[in-house]
Amino acid sequence: MTEPHIDPEQPLISHLVELRQRLLHSVLIILAIFLALFYFANDLYEWLSAPLTALLPEGASMIATDVTSPFFAPFKLTLVAAIFIAMPFLLHQAWGFISPGLYKHEKRLAVPLLLSSVVLFYLGIAFAYFVVFPLVFGFFTSVGPENVAVMTDISSYLNFVLKLFFAFGIVFEIPVATLLMVWSGMTDVESLSAKRAYVIVGCFVVGMLLTPPDIISQSLLAVPMWLLFELGLIMARVTRRERRENRVEEGEEADI
C-alpha cells in the first residue's frame, strides 16, 4: 500500500496564509486605534509640544511654514502614536507566528523577553519626554542671540522629537539585544565584559550621532546605554544558568 503524497509546498503556503492574516489583524488594530485617537490629534500635539512651549519666551509660539502642516503634523503624530500603543498587540502577533517552532524551555525564556522589550521601549520614550526634552529644549532656547525670536516650525519639531523617541526607544532595547547575542552564540558574557571600555566609548559616539550637538543630550543618551549594557550582561548570566539547568532537567527526563 503506497503512502499518500504530501505536497512539500503546503506547509509553506499555510505559513504564508497565517502570516497574511496576522499582518492584516495588525493593520486593522492600528487603524482602529488611529481612528479613535484622530479626534484628539490637536490635543496630542499640544501635549507633545509642551516641553518646548513651556520654555519659549513670553509672546512666542510655534509656527507652521507649510500650508498643509496644521493638518499633516497632528495626522502623522496620531499615526505614530497608534503604532506605539499597538506595539504589545503587534508583538503578540509575532509571538503567535514563531512560537510553534520553539522548544519548551525557549518559550519559557522568550515570553519574559518579549514583555521586557515592550516595557523597555516605552521606558525609553518616557525617559526622552520627561528627562531629555526639558534639558535639551532649555539649552537651545537659552543660547540663542537676544535679537532672534524662537518660533519653531511644527513639522520640524515633530520630526525632531520622533527621531529622539525612536533613538531612546531602540537604545533601551540594549539589554534584550545583548541577551540575544549571547543566546545565538555570536559572543559570550566574558568576551563582552572584556570589551567594556570599547563599549563605553561606542556609547558616547552613538550619543554624539543621534542627539543634538551638546554634551547634555549626548550624555543623557550615552550613560543610559552603558547602564543598559551592564543590565544585559546581568540578564545573560542569569539566563545562562537557567538554560543549563533546563538542559540538565530535559536530559534526566530523556534518560527516564
Backbone as CSV, one residue per row, in Angstrom:
resi,resn,N_x,N_y,N_z,CA_x,CA_y,CA_z,C_x,C_y,C_z
1,MET,0.855,-1.203,0.000,0.000,0.000,0.000,0.882,1.240,0.000
2,THR,0.676,2.103,-0.939,1.510,3.296,-1.046,1.015,4.390,-0.110
3,GLU,1.978,5.128,0.423,1.635,6.252,1.311,1.109,7.414,0.482
4,PRO,0.176,8.199,1.044,-0.344,9.352,0.307,0.746,10.389,0.065
5,HIS,0.703,10.984,-1.109,1.698,12.002,-1.459,1.400,13.306,-0.709
6,ILE,2.444,13.839,-0.056,2.310,15.106,0.674,3.054,16.192,-0.086
7,ASP,2.351,17.199,-0.487,2.957,18.308,-1.232,3.828,19.127,-0.291
8,PRO,5.148,19.223,-0.553,6.010,19.994,0.348,5.698,21.478,0.363
9,GLU,4.963,21.980,-0.639,4.643,23.400,-0.679,3.492,23.750,0.263
10,GLN,2.721,22.740,0.692,1.571,23.037,1.541,1.953,23.699,2.871
11,PRO,2.982,23.180,3.595,3.353,23.871,4.844,3.760,25.323,4.609
12,LEU,4.503,25.574,3.522,4.915,26.939,3.213,3.707,27.816,2.940
13,ILE,2.762,27.297,2.166,1.563,28.080,1.844,0.753,28.373,3.107
14,SER,0.627,27.384,3.974,-0.134,27.599,5.214,0.534,28.653,6.089
15,HIS,1.893,28.649,6.121,2.599,29.672,6.895,2.389,31.058,6.294
16,LEU,2.408,31.145,4.975,2.191,32.436,4.317,0.774,32.947,4.557
17,VAL,-0.192,32.036,4.545,-1.578,32.434,4.824,-1.706,32.945,6.252
18,GLU,-1.082,32.238,7.180,-1.128,32.678,8.575,-0.442,34.032,8.742
19,LEU,0.697,34.213,8.076,1.415,35.486,8.147,0.559,36.619,7.598
20,ARG,-0.127,36.372,6.481,-1.002,37.400,5.912,-2.123,37.766,6.870
21,GLN,-2.715,36.770,7.516,-3.791,37.033,8.464,-3.297,37.858,9.652
22,ARG,-2.125,37.524,10.153,-1.598,38.258,11.307,-1.222,39.687,10.927
23,LEU,-0.688,39.869,9.735,-0.388,41.225,9.271,-1.668,42.033,9.093
24,LEU,-2.699,41.385,8.560,-3.979,42.066,8.385,-4.571,42.470,9.731
25,HIS,-4.502,41.574,10.712,-5.001,41.906,12.043,-4.208,43.068,12.648
26,SER,-2.906,43.093,12.419,-2.070,44.169,12.950,-2.452,45.506,12.329
27,VAL,-2.664,45.505,11.006,-3.058,46.745,10.325,-4.417,47.223,10.821
28,LEU,-5.338,46.297,11.036,-6.678,46.664,11.488,-6.652,47.257,12.890
29,ILE,-5.842,46.706,13.782,-5.793,47.235,15.144,-5.144,48.612,15.152
30,ILE,-4.130,48.818,14.302,-3.519,50.148,14.195,-4.531,51.152,13.652
31,LEU,-5.284,50.744,12.634,-6.298,51.630,12.054,-7.375,51.966,13.079
32,ALA,-7.803,50.972,13.876,-8.843,51.217,14.880,-8.352,52.209,15.935
33,ILE,-7.116,52.042,16.394,-6.567,52.968,17.391,-6.397,54.357,16.784
34,PHE,-5.956,54.407,15.529,-5.786,55.696,14.855,-7.109,56.452,14.760
35,LEU,-8.174,55.755,14.365,-9.482,56.406,14.244,-9.996,56.878,15.604
36,ALA,-9.699,56.106,16.653,-10.138,56.502,17.986,-9.381,57.734,18.486
37,LEU,-8.124,57.891,18.059,-7.299,58.997,18.537,-7.382,60.242,17.661
38,PHE,-7.840,60.089,16.417,-7.733,61.191,15.474,-8.520,62.429,15.934
39,TYR,-9.618,62.226,16.632,-10.392,63.363,17.139,-9.554,64.202,18.101
40,PHE,-8.620,63.563,18.786,-7.783,64.255,19.770,-6.399,64.583,19.200
41,ALA,-6.273,64.626,17.872,-4.965,64.826,17.252,-4.314,66.134,17.688
42,ASN,-5.083,67.226,17.695,-4.520,68.516,18.098,-4.135,68.527,19.579
43,ASP,-4.940,67.844,20.406,-4.601,67.762,21.826,-3.318,66.956,22.034
44,LEU,-3.146,65.905,21.239,-1.921,65.115,21.326,-0.707,65.959,20.949
45,TYR,-0.871,66.792,19.923,0.273,67.622,19.520,0.588,68.663,20.586
46,GLU,-0.437,69.240,21.191,-0.189,70.198,22.270,0.553,69.532,23.432
47,TRP,0.172,68.295,23.757,0.872,67.568,24.817,2.318,67.299,24.427
48,LEU,2.545,66.924,23.161,3.894,66.626,22.706,4.775,67.872,22.691
49,SER,4.190,69.010,22.365,4.968,70.242,22.258,5.122,70.967,23.587
50,ALA,4.481,70.461,24.645,4.528,71.138,25.941,5.945,71.348,26.467
51,PRO,6.875,70.383,26.350,8.233,70.632,26.860,8.921,71.825,26.200
52,LEU,8.571,72.122,24.937,9.169,73.276,24.272,8.392,74.552,24.540
53,THR,7.068,74.515,24.398,6.273,75.736,24.566,6.377,76.295,25.985
54,ALA,6.626,75.420,26.962,6.768,75.901,28.337,8.032,76.723,28.524
55,LEU,8.997,76.580,27.621,10.280,77.283,27.741,10.418,78.441,26.765
56,LEU,9.438,78.623,25.875,9.522,79.723,24.925,9.364,81.066,25.628
57,PRO,10.009,82.097,25.114,9.842,83.435,25.706,8.388,83.891,25.648
58,GLU,8.061,84.808,26.505,6.691,85.314,26.554,6.308,85.941,25.216
59,GLY,5.156,85.544,24.694,4.683,86.062,23.421,5.098,85.231,22.227
60,ALA,6.040,84.295,22.419,6.486,83.442,21.315,5.591,82.213,21.212
61,SER,5.530,81.642,20.028,4.716,80.448,19.809,5.323,79.640,18.668
62,MET,4.816,78.434,18.477,5.235,77.627,17.351,4.518,78.108,16.093
63,ILE,5.107,77.824,14.933,4.546,78.319,13.679,4.439,77.161,12.682
64,ALA,3.659,77.382,11.619,3.532,76.433,10.510,3.985,77.140,9.241
65,THR,5.116,76.706,8.684,5.645,77.352,7.482,5.094,76.742,6.204
66,ASP,4.378,75.627,6.322,3.774,74.982,5.158,2.254,75.054,5.299
67,VAL,1.567,75.210,4.183,0.110,75.342,4.217,-0.543,74.104,4.818
68,THR,-0.015,72.927,4.521,-0.638,71.677,4.968,-0.153,71.213,6.344
69,SER,0.825,71.883,6.930,1.389,71.440,8.207,0.374,71.373,9.340
70,PRO,-0.537,72.342,9.469,-1.501,72.251,10.580,-2.348,70.993,10.557
71,PHE,-2.514,70.373,9.386,-3.268,69.121,9.315,-2.355,67.901,9.387
72,PHE,-1.277,67.911,8.587,-0.468,66.698,8.461,0.427,66.437,9.673
73,ALA,0.833,67.462,10.388,1.673,67.226,11.574,0.887,66.466,12.658
74,PRO,-0.315,66.912,13.058,-1.095,66.107,14.010,-1.495,64.742,13.447
75,PHE,-1.764,64.685,12.130,-2.114,63.409,11.491,-0.965,62.415,11.641
76,LYS,0.246,62.845,11.335,1.421,61.975,11.439,1.657,61.552,12.877
77,LEU,1.504,62.483,13.804,1.688,62.158,15.212,0.683,61.111,15.671
78,THR,-0.564,61.253,15.254,-1.600,60.297,15.653,-1.305,58.906,15.109
79,LEU,-0.829,58.834,13.866,-0.493,57.540,13.274,0.653,56.870,14.029
80,VAL,1.684,57.646,14.352,2.818,57.085,15.100,2.371,56.665,16.499
81,ALA,1.517,57.469,17.134,1.013,57.112,18.464,0.206,55.820,18.412
82,ALA,-0.566,55.623,17.350,-1.341,54.386,17.203,-0.420,53.179,17.099
83,ILE,0.678,53.325,16.376,1.638,52.218,16.253,2.288,51.931,17.599
84,PHE,2.660,52.988,18.329,3.266,52.797,19.648,2.309,52.084,20.596
85,ILE,1.051,52.516,20.596,0.072,51.911,21.509,-0.204,50.461,21.125
86,ALA,-0.194,50.187,19.827,-0.482,48.819,19.351,0.714,47.886,19.470
87,MET,1.844,48.369,19.938,3.054,47.554,19.974,2.870,46.227,20.718
88,PRO,2.228,46.189,21.898,2.031,44.885,22.551,1.252,43.897,21.689
89,PHE,0.215,44.384,20.995,-0.558,43.504,20.118,0.285,43.032,18.935
90,LEU,1.105,43.921,18.381,1.948,43.550,17.246,2.954,42.478,17.651
91,LEU,3.538,42.644,18.828,4.487,41.639,19.302,3.784,40.327,19.628
92,HIS,2.546,40.419,20.104,1.781,39.204,20.369,1.520,38.440,19.071
93,GLN,1.235,39.160,17.991,1.034,38.507,16.699,2.334,37.857,16.210
94,ALA,3.453,38.560,16.401,4.739,37.978,16.007,5.053,36.744,16.838
95,TRP,4.727,36.814,18.128,4.963,35.667,19.007,4.090,34.477,18.597
96,GLY,2.845,34.732,18.262,1.954,33.657,17.843,2.421,32.972,16.566
97,PHE,3.152,33.726,15.727,3.633,33.153,14.465,4.877,32.286,14.661
98,ILE,5.778,32.708,15.555,7.055,31.989,15.695,7.052,30.969,16.828
99,SER,6.119,31.087,17.782,6.161,30.223,18.961,6.019,28.731,18.654
100,PRO,5.241,28.310,17.637,5.149,26.864,17.386,6.482,26.210,17.037
101,GLY,7.448,26.999,16.576,8.734,26.424,16.206,9.764,26.433,17.311
102,LEU,9.366,26.843,18.523,10.306,26.927,19.641,10.147,25.736,20.572
103,TYR,11.262,25.402,21.250,11.210,24.372,22.277,10.578,24.932,23.542
104,LYS,10.247,24.007,24.468,9.550,24.412,25.681,10.379,25.386,26.506
105,HIS,11.664,25.101,26.693,12.491,25.999,27.509,12.727,27.327,26.795
106,GLU,12.733,27.332,25.452,12.874,28.584,24.710,11.632,29.451,24.859
107,LYS,10.447,28.812,24.866,9.217,29.576,25.079,9.206,30.201,26.473
108,ARG,9.699,29.445,27.448,9.702,29.935,28.820,10.577,31.177,28.968
109,LEU,11.633,31.270,28.177,12.512,32.430,28.231,12.068,33.541,27.284
110,ALA,11.401,33.170,26.182,11.034,34.163,25.169,9.901,35.071,25.630
111,VAL,8.947,34.539,26.403,7.815,35.361,26.860,8.280,36.539,27.716
112,PRO,9.101,36.315,28.750,9.613,37.477,29.503,10.435,38.413,28.628
113,LEU,11.115,37.861,27.630,11.921,38.695,26.736,11.044,39.642,25.925
114,LEU,9.921,39.141,25.401,9.005,39.994,24.651,8.384,41.067,25.534
115,LEU,7.967,40.669,26.721,7.358,41.637,27.633,8.359,42.722,28.027
116,SER,9.587,42.313,28.314,10.603,43.300,28.697,10.941,44.213,27.527
117,SER,10.858,43.709,26.287,11.118,44.554,25.118,10.107,45.690,25.031
118,VAL,8.821,45.359,25.254,7.777,46.384,25.212,7.973,47.408,26.326
119,VAL,8.219,46.913,27.533,8.383,47.813,28.678,9.595,48.722,28.485
120,LEU,10.699,48.167,28.015,11.908,48.964,27.808,11.704,50.017,26.720
121,PHE,10.974,49.663,25.661,10.712,50.637,24.597,9.897,51.809,25.130
122,TYR,8.864,51.508,25.902,8.053,52.575,26.490,8.855,53.396,27.504
123,LEU,9.718,52.745,28.263,10.560,53.467,29.215,11.506,54.424,28.494
124,GLY,12.016,53.993,27.341,12.886,54.870,26.567,12.160,56.121,26.092
125,ILE,10.930,55.953,25.640,10.137,57.107,25.198,9.826,58.026,26.381
126,ALA,9.442,57.439,27.512,9.143,58.244,28.699,10.380,58.993,29.185
127,PHE,11.530,58.340,29.150,12.772,58.993,29.568,13.089,60.182,28.671
128,ALA,12.880,60.010,27.355,13.129,61.106,26.423,12.199,62.283,26.693
129,TYR,10.921,61.999,26.937,9.933,63.079,27.095,10.105,63.819,28.420
130,PHE,10.256,63.076,29.508,10.244,63.702,30.829,11.621,64.162,31.313
131,VAL,12.692,63.596,30.756,14.034,63.944,31.233,14.839,64.689,30.172
132,VAL,14.890,64.124,28.970,15.764,64.684,27.944,15.188,65.969,27.346
133,PHE,13.922,65.959,26.974,13.335,67.124,26.309,13.457,68.413,27.122
134,PRO,13.083,68.431,28.407,13.210,69.685,29.147,14.639,70.222,29.179
135,LEU,15.624,69.320,29.318,17.019,69.766,29.374,17.508,70.251,28.015
136,VAL,17.188,69.503,26.965,17.643,69.878,25.626,16.990,71.169,25.156
137,PHE,15.672,71.273,25.308,14.986,72.483,24.859,15.350,73.686,25.730
138,GLY,15.583,73.441,27.008,16.040,74.528,27.865,17.389,75.055,27.417
139,PHE,18.259,74.158,26.974,19.576,74.568,26.482,19.447,75.377,25.195
140,PHE,18.675,74.884,24.236,18.583,75.542,22.938,17.866,76.890,23.010
141,THR,16.863,76.991,23.853,16.132,78.264,23.945,16.895,79.317,24.732
142,SER,17.958,78.926,25.426,18.697,79.884,26.252,19.987,80.370,25.604
143,VAL,20.463,79.681,24.559,21.763,80.044,23.985,21.630,80.894,22.725
144,GLY,20.428,81.102,22.221,20.245,81.885,21.005,20.508,83.361,21.231
145,PRO,20.859,84.092,20.157,21.044,85.550,20.268,19.778,86.243,20.751
146,GLU,19.928,87.342,21.452,18.776,88.033,22.029,17.849,88.608,20.970
147,ASN,18.389,88.956,19.814,17.553,89.563,18.767,16.924,88.529,17.836
148,VAL,17.011,87.219,18.187,16.419,86.162,17.369,15.222,85.590,18.118
149,ALA,14.041,85.644,17.501,12.831,85.099,18.116,12.764,83.588,17.877
150,VAL,12.548,82.845,18.960,12.459,81.386,18.864,11.022,81.006,18.532
151,MET,10.785,80.615,17.273,9.466,80.181,16.823,9.658,78.949,15.944
152,THR,9.530,77.786,16.524,9.841,76.533,15.846,8.691,76.091,14.952
153,ASP,9.019,75.572,13.778,8.011,75.031,12.863,7.471,73.721,13.426
154,ILE,6.168,73.511,13.346,5.550,72.352,13.979,5.993,71.045,13.319
155,SER,6.217,71.047,12.005,6.667,69.830,11.336,8.108,69.498,11.693
156,SER,8.951,70.514,11.756,10.343,70.296,12.137,10.432,69.783,13.568
157,TYR,9.617,70.349,14.441,9.621,69.890,15.832,9.168,68.435,15.930
158,LEU,8.120,68.072,15.184,7.623,66.704,15.229,8.690,65.721,14.750
159,ASN,9.360,66.039,13.637,10.407,65.156,13.130,11.545,65.014,14.133
160,PHE,11.874,66.105,14.804,12.964,66.092,15.781,12.624,65.193,16.965
161,VAL,11.433,65.344,17.536,11.091,64.569,18.734,10.840,63.098,18.381
162,LEU,10.289,62.824,17.195,10.099,61.428,16.800,11.437,60.737,16.616
163,LYS,12.416,61.461,16.092,13.755,60.897,15.948,14.325,60.532,17.320
164,LEU,14.146,61.420,18.301,14.642,61.124,19.642,13.836,60.009,20.301
165,PHE,12.530,59.974,20.070,11.713,58.880,20.612,12.214,57.525,20.113
166,PHE,12.417,57.428,18.797,12.896,56.163,18.248,14.298,55.844,18.740
167,ALA,15.150,56.869,18.841,16.525,56.642,19.292,16.542,56.085,20.711
168,PHE,15.799,56.730,21.622,15.803,56.272,23.012,15.032,54.973,23.163
169,GLY,13.951,54.797,22.379,13.218,53.539,22.449,14.067,52.360,22.024
170,ILE,14.856,52.546,20.949,15.722,51.469,20.475,16.898,51.267,21.418
171,VAL,17.462,52.358,21.914,18.604,52.252,22.829,18.230,51.487,24.094
172,PHE,17.021,51.668,24.565,16.598,50.972,25.773,16.378,49.474,25.529
173,GLU,16.504,49.036,24.269,16.434,47.614,23.957,17.801,46.929,24.058
174,ILE,18.818,47.664,24.473,20.169,47.100,24.540,20.239,45.841,25.400
175,PRO,19.583,45.778,26.574,19.649,44.520,27.338,19.131,43.320,26.566
176,VAL,18.039,43.520,25.823,17.480,42.424,25.028,18.435,42.039,23.903
177,ALA,19.025,43.050,23.229,19.972,42.764,22.149,21.199,42.020,22.677
178,THR,21.682,42.441,23.838,22.830,41.764,24.446,22.496,40.316,24.753
179,LEU,21.317,40.104,25.290,20.884,38.753,25.632,20.778,37.872,24.394
180,LEU,20.222,38.408,23.306,20.072,37.632,22.074,21.430,37.306,21.454
181,MET,22.387,38.235,21.548,23.724,37.969,21.030,24.376,36.804,21.764
182,VAL,24.177,36.761,23.078,24.752,35.666,23.863,24.029,34.362,23.552
183,TRP,22.712,34.412,23.466,21.924,33.207,23.169,22.298,32.610,21.812
184,SER,22.491,33.473,20.819,22.756,32.990,19.461,24.169,32.455,19.290
185,GLY,25.025,32.691,20.260,26.400,32.224,20.168,27.331,33.186,19.459
186,MET,26.836,34.386,19.096,27.693,35.365,18.448,28.833,35.800,19.363
187,THR,28.581,35.814,20.653,29.589,36.197,21.634,29.211,35.561,22.960
188,ASP,29.968,35.866,24.008,29.642,35.364,25.340,29.828,36.476,26.353
189,VAL,29.382,36.223,27.565,29.401,37.253,28.605,30.825,37.691,28.907
190,GLU,31.746,36.753,28.974,33.127,37.076,29.314,33.754,37.979,28.252
191,SER,33.472,37.679,26.969,34.026,38.490,25.887,33.465,39.910,25.917
192,LEU,32.170,40.035,26.167,31.562,41.364,26.249,32.097,42.149,27.445
193,SER,32.288,41.479,28.555,32.824,42.146,29.744,34.235,42.664,29.490
194,ALA,35.020,41.887,28.732,36.389,42.303,28.440,36.434,43.522,27.521
195,LYS,35.369,43.728,26.742,35.315,44.863,25.799,34.546,46.042,26.382
196,ARG,34.383,46.093,27.691,33.569,47.137,28.320,34.075,48.542,27.971
197,ALA,35.373,48.737,27.972,35.921,50.069,27.682,35.546,50.522,26.274
198,TYR,35.610,49.610,25.305,35.233,49.960,23.933,33.740,50.243,23.838
199,VAL,32.946,49.512,24.601,31.503,49.724,24.594,31.161,51.121,25.118
200,ILE,31.834,51.542,26.169,31.566,52.868,26.741,31.901,53.962,25.738
201,VAL,33.051,53.818,25.069,33.415,54.802,24.040,32.386,54.788,22.909
202,GLY,31.952,53.592,22.508,30.943,53.485,21.459,29.626,54.130,21.850
203,CYS,29.259,54.025,23.133,28.019,54.652,23.606,28.063,56.162,23.416
204,PHE,29.196,56.777,23.722,29.306,58.228,23.569,29.373,58.628,22.096
205,VAL,29.949,57.772,21.258,29.956,58.062,19.818,28.535,58.017,19.268
206,VAL,27.773,56.980,19.656,26.381,56.879,19.214,25.567,58.056,19.756
207,GLY,25.811,58.412,21.024,25.112,59.564,21.595,25.401,60.840,20.828
208,MET,26.637,60.989,20.353,27.009,62.170,19.577,26.300,62.191,18.226
209,LEU,26.108,61.000,17.621,25.498,60.934,16.292,23.978,61.067,16.324
210,LEU,23.343,60.589,17.403,21.882,60.537,17.441,21.236,61.719,18.137
211,THR,22.010,62.538,18.820,21.430,63.642,19.577,21.966,64.971,19.062
212,PRO,21.345,66.073,19.465,21.856,67.389,19.094,23.281,67.592,19.605
213,PRO,24.023,68.513,18.997,25.446,68.687,19.338,25.670,69.433,20.650
214,ASP,25.218,68.861,21.746,25.520,69.425,23.064,25.816,68.277,24.013
215,ILE,26.667,68.540,24.987,27.161,67.489,25.878,26.057,66.941,26.770
216,ILE,25.013,67.748,27.030,23.942,67.296,27.925,23.160,66.155,27.296
217,SER,22.643,66.381,26.086,21.835,65.344,25.440,22.681,64.126,25.066
218,GLN,23.952,64.352,24.702,24.829,63.226,24.390,25.038,62.337,25.613
219,SER,25.263,62.970,26.760,25.471,62.199,27.989,24.186,61.516,28.434
220,LEU,23.047,62.179,28.224,21.769,61.588,28.623,21.420,60.356,27.794
221,LEU,22.028,60.222,26.624,21.833,59.009,25.833,22.940,57.991,26.092
222,ALA,24.183,58.467,26.216,25.324,57.552,26.350,25.329,56.836,27.695
223,VAL,25.067,57.553,28.774,25.114,56.932,30.103,24.043,55.848,30.259
224,PRO,22.773,56.099,29.886,21.801,55.001,29.937,22.184,53.815,29.056
225,MET,22.794,54.078,27.885,23.229,52.978,27.027,24.226,52.086,27.761
226,TRP,25.173,52.693,28.432,26.171,51.920,29.164,25.526,51.120,30.292
227,LEU,24.632,51.778,31.063,23.969,51.086,32.167,23.079,49.946,31.666
228,LEU,22.423,50.158,30.538,21.586,49.100,29.962,22.434,47.944,29.443
229,PHE,23.619,48.259,28.945,24.547,47.202,28.545,24.936,46.343,29.752
230,GLU,25.201,46.989,30.879,25.533,46.245,32.096,24.341,45.393,32.547
231,LEU,23.128,45.937,32.410,21.933,45.161,32.746,21.807,43.947,31.839
232,GLY,22.130,44.120,30.554,22.083,42.994,29.624,23.062,41.896,30.008
233,LEU,24.244,42.271,30.490,25.222,41.268,30.941,24.691,40.488,32.139
234,ILE,24.055,41.208,33.060,23.490,40.535,34.233,22.396,39.556,33.812
235,MET,21.513,40.007,32.906,20.446,39.129,32.415,21.018,37.910,31.701
236,ALA,22.098,38.106,30.927,22.707,36.995,30.201,23.290,35.964,31.161
237,ARG,23.911,36.433,32.244,24.468,35.493,33.228,23.355,34.680,33.887
238,VAL,22.270,35.346,34.248,21.171,34.659,34.931,20.518,33.637,34.009
239,THR,20.213,34.058,32.779,19.535,33.141,31.855,20.441,32.002,31.412
240,ARG,21.755,32.254,31.359,22.669,31.169,31.001,22.626,30.064,32.044
241,ARG,22.552,30.470,33.293,22.464,29.473,34.357,21.141,28.715,34.285
242,GLU,20.044,29.440,33.993,18.743,28.781,33.884,18.700,27.815,32.706
243,ARG,19.303,28.191,31.586,19.298,27.313,30.410,20.097,26.040,30.691
244,ARG,21.177,26.173,31.416,21.944,24.983,31.776,21.117,24.051,32.664
245,GLU,20.398,24.625,33.618,19.553,23.809,34.490,18.441,23.130,33.695
246,ASN,17.863,23.856,32.709,16.802,23.272,31.885,17.327,22.112,31.042
247,ARG,18.560,22.259,30.519,19.136,21.173,29.727,19.353,19.938,30.579
248,VAL,19.814,20.166,31.822,20.042,19.030,32.728,18.728,18.331,33.025
249,GLU,17.658,19.122,33.297,16.347,18.527,33.582,15.817,17.745,32.389
250,GLU,15.970,18.311,31.165,15.489,17.615,29.969,16.284,16.338,29.721
251,GLY,17.605,16.365,30.018,18.418,15.177,29.865,18.020,14.080,30.825
252,GLU,17.682,14.483,32.072,17.238,13.490,33.044,15.906,12.881,32.621
253,GLU,14.989,13.716,32.087,13.691,13.202,31.643,13.868,12.227,30.465
254,ALA,14.845,12.534,29.596,15.075,11.648,28.451,15.629,10.303,28.913
255,ASP,16.483,10.337,29.942,17.036,9.083,30.464,15.942,8.209,31.090
256,ILE,14.988,8.898,31.747,13.896,8.153,32.364,13.032,7.513,31.283
